[in-house]
Amino acid sequence: MIRKASKEDLINCSELIQTVIGQVNAKYYSPEIILAWQEYNALLNLEEEIKHTDFIVYEEKGAIVGVGAIEGAHIKKIYVSPNYQGKGLGKVILESLEQRARENGFVECELNSTINALNFYKRFGYEEKGPFIIEKNELSVTFTRMTKRI
């Protein structure tokens, strides 16, 4: 079941995101980037993010197994527990975020994809628009900017 995240959910959301980054994304990025990425998704940052995004959770049997967030028409994050990947939850979260953007009058969604999520987004109609580089604390990470008409 998808629902809006509450402040009380954020501890579990942060733990889920930390796990995904540490287990899935770590295969594609350096330890320094993984650490910075995990810090960016720490509880305090999520508490700020929930204030200005539409932050949702996918809950199954009382446990949060997926999260997503959109700000305007910019999809900020989608994470699915490693134990639930490949079962369609990411698609459900993505469709829910796109629906929220449509309800707010947007006709296109955009996002910055990681290396490992690129094919996921392509499967659902997102098109590559070029590299997007984030630099912070002497680290540089290249994402792929993607868009889709919704």
C-alpha positions in Angstrom: 0.0 0.0 0.0 1.3 3.5 -0.9 0.6 6.3 1.5 2.0 9.7 2.4 5.0 9.5 4.7 4.7 10.8 8.2 7.5 12.3 10.3 7.4 9.1 12.4 8.2 7.0 9.3 11.4 8.8 8.6 13.6 6.7 10.9 12.6 3.6 8.9 12.8 5.5 5.6 16.4 6.5 6.4 17.4 3.0 7.4 15.9 1.6 4.2 17.7 4.2 2.1 21.0 3.6 3.9 20.6 -0.2 3.2 19.9 0.3 -0.5 22.8 2.7 -0.9 25.1 0.4 1.0 24.1 -2.8 -0.8 23.0 -1.8 -4.3 24.6 1.5 -5.2 27.9 0.5 -3.6 28.5 -1.8 -6.5 28.7 1.3 -8.8 30.2 4.1 -6.7 33.3 4.7 -4.6 33.2 4.3 -0.8 33.6 8.1 -0.4 30.6 8.8 -2.7 28.5 6.1 -0.8 29.3 7.7 2.5 28.3 11.2 1.3 25.2 9.8 -0.2 24.2 8.1 3.0 24.9 11.3 5.0 22.7 13.2 2.5 19.8 10.7 3.3 20.3 10.8 7.1 17.3 11.3 9.3 17.9 15.1 9.8 18.0 15.7 6.1 14.9 13.6 5.5 13.1 15.6 8.2 13.8 18.8 6.1 13.0 17.1 2.8 9.5 15.9 3.9 8.6 19.6 4.6 8.9 20.6 0.9 8.3 17.3 -1.1 5.6 14.9 -1.6 7.2 12.0 0.3 5.6 8.6 0.0 6.1 5.1 1.4 5.2 1.7 0.2 4.2 -0.4 3.2 3.7 -4.1 3.2 2.7 -6.1 6.3 3.4 -3.1 8.5 6.9 -2.6 7.2 8.2 0.2 4.9 9.8 -1.6 1.9 9.9 1.4 -0.5 10.1 5.2 -0.5 9.7 7.9 -3.1 9.7 11.7 -3.1 8.8 14.3 -5.7 9.1 18.1 -5.6 7.0 19.7 -8.2 7.7 17.6 -11.2 11.2 16.6 -10.1 11.4 13.0 -8.8 14.0 13.2 -6.0 14.2 9.6 -5.0 12.9 6.1 -5.3 14.4 3.4 -3.1 13.1 -0.2 -2.8 14.4 -2.7 -0.2 16.8 -5.1 -1.8 14.5 -8.0 -0.7 11.7 -6.5 -2.7 13.5 -5.4 -5.8 12.3 -6.9 -9.1 8.7 -7.4 -7.9 7.2 -4.2 -9.4 7.3 -2.0 -6.3 9.6 0.6 -8.0 7.1 0.8 -10.8 4.2 1.4 -8.4 6.1 4.1 -6.6 7.2 5.8 -9.9 3.6 5.7 -11.2 2.3 7.2 -7.9 4.9 10.1 -8.1 4.0 10.7 -11.8 0.3 10.8 -10.8 1.0 13.4 -8.1 2.8 15.5 -10.7 -0.1 15.3 -13.1 -2.6 16.2 -10.3 -0.4 19.4 -9.7 -0.7 20.4 -13.4 2.6 19.2 -14.7 2.9 17.5 -18.1 6.5 16.2 -17.8 8.6 14.7 -15.0 12.3 14.9 -14.6 14.9 13.2 -12.6 18.6 12.6 -12.2 19.3 8.8 -12.5 22.1 6.8 -10.9 24.0 4.4 -13.1 22.2 1.4 -11.6 18.7 2.9 -12.1 19.2 4.1 -15.7 17.6 1.0 -17.4 14.7 1.0 -14.9 13.7 4.5 -15.9 14.2 3.8 -19.6 11.7 0.9 -19.3 9.1 3.3 -18.2 9.6 5.8 -20.9 12.2 8.2 -19.5 14.6 9.6 -22.1 18.2 10.6 -21.4 18.9 14.3 -21.7 22.6 14.3 -20.8 24.9 14.3 -17.8 24.1 16.1 -14.6 27.1 16.6 -12.2 26.9 17.2 -8.5 30.0 18.4 -6.7 30.2 18.6 -3.0 33.2 18.4 -0.6 35.7 17.7 -3.3 33.5 14.8 -4.6 32.0 14.8 -8.1 29.2 12.5 -9.1 27.7 12.3 -12.6 24.0 11.4 -12.9 22.0 11.1 -16.1 19.2 13.8 -16.4 16.0 12.1 -17.7 12.6 13.4 -18.6 9.2 11.9 -19.6 5.9 13.4 -20.8 3.2 12.3 -18.4 
